[in-house]
C-alpha cells in the first residue's frame, strides 16, 4: 500500500485587495513524502502565494491545505506547525543582522523548548552540515551571500521538519553559489528524506527537481517529471 501524500492542496483560492485581485484560482496539488518539486511560472502568477499558504504565513480565501493528514484551516496552533513541521528558506535570507550565525539558527528552537546548551549544540551540528564549521560567531554582514543562504537553510532545519519550503533560494546568488545551494538541498533531502517544495523562475534550477509544476494566472497549468527524477 502506497504512503499517503504529505501535502494535499484542494481548490485553493486567495484574494487580495478586498477581492479585487485573485492570486490563486482553484489550485489542486499533491506532494509525496520525500519528493522535490519546483513551482514555476511568470512573475505574479501566484507561485509564491501558494508557497506562503502552505507555510501558514497567510490563510486562503477558500479551499483546503492538508499536511500529514492535518487540515491547516482547522489548526489552532499554527506557530507550532511553522516551528516543527516546515522549514522556510526565503530569497532574502531574512537573517537577524545583530545575531551571530549560531544565534540565527537557534531562533526557531525557542518554540521547541530546547535548553540553551541543546540549542547551541544543535546549531553547531547544523552549521557543520551546511559546511559552515567555524562560522558560528560570524554575523550576517561578515558572510558572503551564499554563506548567508546556507545559514538560512540550517535555520530552516533547526527543529528537524519533514518539509522545506524554498522561495527563490538562488535568486540573489551568482551561478556558482546558486549551484552549491541546490547541491546542498539535494544532499539534505537524500540524507533526511526531506520533502522540498521550491519556487523558482529559473529553468535550470527547476530542472534539479523531480517534478515541475507550472502555474499561470493562479491555476496549475501543467505538471511534468524532470530528468532529475529518480527512476521508479
Buried (B, 14 or more C-beta within 10 A) or exposed (E): EEEEBBBBBBEBBBBEEEEEEBBBBBBEBBBBBBBBBBBBBEEEBBBBBBBBBBBBBEEBBBBBBBBBEEEBEEBEEBEEBBBBBBBBBBBEBEBEEEBBBBBBBBBBBEBBEBEEEEBBEBBBEBBBBBEBEEBBEBBBEEBEBBBBBBBBBBBBBBBEBBBBBBBBBBBBBEEEBBBBBBEBBBEBBEEBEBBBBBBBBBEEBBBBBBBBBBBBBBBBEEBEEBEBBEEE
